[in-house]
Amino acid sequence: MNITQISVFLENRPSRLRQVLQVLADRSINIQTLTIAEVSDFGILRLIVNQPEEAYAALKASHITCSRTEVLAVALEDTPGALLRLIDVFSSRRQINIDYMYAFVDRRDAHSIMIFRFEDIEAAKQALAEEGYTVLKQAEVLGQ
């Protein structure tokens, strides 16, 4: 199952990130993980939250530029070479392009959860299944 990620366009200026976080906090929306990709004048904040549709609506209502993106989450063992083996699923014979990725640690099971955005998400899901990887559901990523 795909995970809904919220992507927020942020001008690179004081209090802009705080404004986004305040909107989410005011609605009791919990952030599971986030990453910021920055260019000199702006950044893209990517978030996995417990209530993605509510977060999206709240940010839009606050006139914050945002979008929803489908990503995949895969649990990864904490062992040397585990990420390399996972990346090989896409890069070897399948040639599936990864647009971007980031990770966080699952506190319950002490393993990493890799978040991926793919050029072809359906091909990526099929490749993962063929290689025995499990794509996590939104509730699993959120620990629900």
C-alpha positions as a Markdown table, in Angstrom:
| # | Residue | x | y | z |
|---|---|---|---|---|
| 1 | Met | 0.0 | 0.0 | 0.0 |
| 2 | Asn | 1.2 | 3.5 | -0.8 |
| 3 | Ile | 1.9 | 6.0 | 1.9 |
| 4 | Thr | 0.6 | 9.6 | 1.6 |
| 5 | Gln | 3.4 | 12.1 | 2.0 |
| 6 | Ile | 2.7 | 15.8 | 2.4 |
| 7 | Ser | 5.2 | 18.1 | 0.5 |
| 8 | Val | 5.3 | 21.7 | 1.5 |
| 9 | Phe | 7.0 | 24.5 | -0.5 |
| 10 | Leu | 8.8 | 26.8 | 2.0 |
| 11 | Glu | 10.5 | 30.1 | 1.3 |
| 12 | Asn | 13.9 | 30.2 | 3.0 |
| 13 | Arg | 13.1 | 32.8 | 5.6 |
| 14 | Pro | 12.7 | 33.0 | 9.4 |
| 15 | Ser | 9.5 | 31.5 | 10.9 |
| 16 | Arg | 8.3 | 29.8 | 7.7 |
| 17 | Leu | 8.9 | 26.3 | 9.0 |
| 18 | Arg | 7.4 | 27.3 | 12.4 |
| 19 | Gln | 4.2 | 28.4 | 10.7 |
| 20 | Val | 3.8 | 25.0 | 9.1 |
| 21 | Leu | 4.5 | 23.2 | 12.4 |
| 22 | Gln | 2.0 | 25.4 | 14.2 |
| 23 | Val | -0.8 | 24.6 | 11.8 |
| 24 | Leu | -0.2 | 20.9 | 12.4 |
| 25 | Ala | 0.2 | 21.2 | 16.1 |
| 26 | Asp | -3.0 | 23.2 | 16.4 |
| 27 | Arg | -4.9 | 20.3 | 14.9 |
| 28 | Ser | -3.1 | 17.6 | 16.9 |
| 29 | Ile | -1.4 | 16.2 | 13.8 |
| 30 | Asn | 1.6 | 14.1 | 14.7 |
| 31 | Ile | 4.7 | 14.1 | 12.5 |
| 32 | Gln | 6.3 | 10.6 | 12.2 |
| 33 | Thr | 9.2 | 11.8 | 10.1 |
| 34 | Leu | 10.3 | 14.7 | 7.9 |
| 35 | Thr | 13.0 | 15.8 | 5.6 |
| 36 | Ile | 13.9 | 19.2 | 4.1 |
| 37 | Ala | 15.6 | 19.6 | 0.7 |
| 38 | Glu | 16.9 | 23.1 | 0.4 |
| 39 | Val | 18.0 | 25.4 | -2.4 |
| 40 | Ser | 19.1 | 28.9 | -1.6 |
| 41 | Asp | 15.8 | 30.7 | -1.7 |
| 42 | Phe | 13.3 | 27.9 | -0.9 |
| 43 | Gly | 13.0 | 24.3 | 0.3 |
| 44 | Ile | 10.7 | 21.4 | 0.1 |
| 45 | Leu | 9.5 | 20.0 | 3.4 |
| 46 | Arg | 8.4 | 16.4 | 3.1 |
| 47 | Leu | 6.3 | 14.9 | 5.9 |
| 48 | Ile | 4.8 | 11.6 | 6.9 |
| 49 | Val | 2.0 | 12.4 | 9.4 |
| 50 | Asn | -0.7 | 10.5 | 11.2 |
| 51 | Gln | -3.5 | 12.4 | 9.5 |
| 52 | Pro | -2.4 | 13.2 | 6.0 |
| 53 | Glu | -5.7 | 14.4 | 4.5 |
| 54 | Glu | -6.4 | 16.6 | 7.6 |
| 55 | Ala | -2.8 | 18.0 | 7.4 |
| 56 | Tyr | -3.2 | 18.7 | 3.7 |
| 57 | Ala | -6.6 | 20.5 | 4.2 |
| 58 | Ala | -5.3 | 22.5 | 7.2 |
| 59 | Leu | -2.2 | 23.7 | 5.3 |
| 60 | Lys | -4.2 | 24.6 | 2.2 |
| 61 | Ala | -6.7 | 26.5 | 4.5 |
| 62 | Ser | -3.7 | 28.4 | 5.9 |
| 63 | His | -2.6 | 29.4 | 2.4 |
| 64 | Ile | 0.5 | 27.2 | 2.6 |
| 65 | Thr | 1.6 | 25.7 | -0.8 |
| 66 | Cys | 1.5 | 22.0 | -0.4 |
| 67 | Ser | 0.8 | 18.7 | -2.3 |
| 68 | Arg | 0.2 | 15.1 | -1.6 |
| 69 | Thr | 2.6 | 12.5 | -3.0 |
| 70 | Glu | 2.4 | 8.7 | -2.9 |
| 71 | Val | 5.6 | 7.1 | -1.6 |
| 72 | Leu | 6.6 | 3.6 | -0.5 |
| 73 | Ala | 7.9 | 2.6 | 3.0 |
| 74 | Val | 10.1 | -0.5 | 3.4 |
| 75 | Ala | 11.5 | -1.9 | 6.7 |
| 76 | Leu | 15.2 | -2.5 | 6.6 |
| 77 | Glu | 17.3 | -4.6 | 9.0 |
| 78 | Asp | 20.2 | -2.8 | 10.7 |
| 79 | Thr | 23.0 | -4.8 | 9.1 |
| 80 | Pro | 25.9 | -4.0 | 6.9 |
| 81 | Gly | 24.9 | -4.0 | 3.2 |
| 82 | Ala | 21.1 | -4.1 | 3.9 |
| 83 | Leu | 20.6 | -0.8 | 2.0 |
| 84 | Leu | 22.8 | -1.9 | -0.8 |
| 85 | Arg | 20.8 | -5.1 | -1.3 |
| 86 | Leu | 17.6 | -3.1 | -1.2 |
| 87 | Ile | 18.8 | -0.6 | -3.8 |
| 88 | Asp | 20.0 | -3.5 | -6.0 |
| 89 | Val | 16.3 | -4.5 | -6.3 |
| 90 | Phe | 15.8 | -1.3 | -8.4 |
| 91 | Ser | 19.1 | -0.6 | -10.0 |
| 92 | Ser | 20.3 | -4.0 | -11.3 |
| 93 | Arg | 18.2 | -5.6 | -14.0 |
| 94 | Arg | 15.1 | -3.5 | -13.5 |
| 95 | Gln | 16.4 | 0.0 | -14.0 |
| 96 | Ile | 13.7 | 1.6 | -11.7 |
| 97 | Asn | 14.6 | 5.2 | -11.0 |
| 98 | Ile | 14.4 | 6.5 | -7.4 |
| 99 | Asp | 13.4 | 10.1 | -7.3 |
| 100 | Tyr | 14.4 | 10.5 | -3.7 |
| 101 | Met | 14.6 | 8.6 | -0.4 |
| 102 | Tyr | 15.0 | 9.2 | 3.3 |
| 103 | Ala | 14.8 | 7.1 | 6.4 |
| 104 | Phe | 13.9 | 7.0 | 10.1 |
| 105 | Val | 14.2 | 4.5 | 12.9 |
| 106 | Asp | 11.2 | 2.5 | 14.0 |
| 107 | Arg | 11.3 | 2.8 | 17.8 |
| 108 | Arg | 9.3 | -0.4 | 18.3 |
| 109 | Asp | 11.4 | -2.8 | 16.3 |
| 110 | Ala | 14.8 | -0.9 | 16.1 |
| 111 | His | 15.0 | -1.1 | 12.4 |
| 112 | Ser | 15.1 | 1.5 | 9.7 |
| 113 | Ile | 12.1 | 2.5 | 7.6 |
| 114 | Met | 13.1 | 3.7 | 4.2 |
| 115 | Ile | 10.8 | 6.1 | 2.4 |
| 116 | Phe | 11.0 | 6.1 | -1.4 |
| 117 | Arg | 9.6 | 8.2 | -4.2 |
| 118 | Phe | 9.8 | 6.4 | -7.5 |
| 119 | Glu | 9.4 | 7.4 | -11.1 |
| 120 | Asp | 7.3 | 4.3 | -11.5 |
| 121 | Ile | 5.8 | 3.3 | -8.1 |
| 122 | Glu | 3.9 | 0.3 | -9.4 |
| 123 | Ala | 7.0 | -1.2 | -11.0 |
| 124 | Ala | 8.9 | -0.6 | -7.7 |
| 125 | Lys | 6.1 | -2.4 | -5.7 |
| 126 | Gln | 6.3 | -5.4 | -8.0 |
| 127 | Ala | 10.1 | -5.5 | -7.8 |
| 128 | Leu | 10.0 | -5.4 | -4.0 |
| 129 | Ala | 7.4 | -8.2 | -3.9 |
| 130 | Glu | 9.4 | -10.4 | -6.3 |
| 131 | Glu | 12.5 | -10.0 | -4.0 |
| 132 | Gly | 10.6 | -10.7 | -0.8 |
| 133 | Tyr | 10.4 | -7.2 | 0.6 |
| 134 | Thr | 7.3 | -6.0 | 2.3 |
| 135 | Val | 5.9 | -2.6 | 1.5 |
| 136 | Leu | 4.5 | -1.2 | 4.8 |
| 137 | Lys | 1.1 | 0.3 | 5.2 |
| 138 | Gln | 0.4 | 3.8 | 6.5 |
| 139 | Ala | -0.7 | 2.3 | 9.9 |
| 140 | Glu | 2.5 | 0.2 | 10.2 |
| 141 | Val | 4.7 | 3.2 | 9.5 |
| 142 | Leu | 2.8 | 5.2 | 12.1 |
| 143 | Gly | 3.0 | 2.4 | 14.7 |
| 144 | Gln | -0.8 | 2.0 | 14.8 |
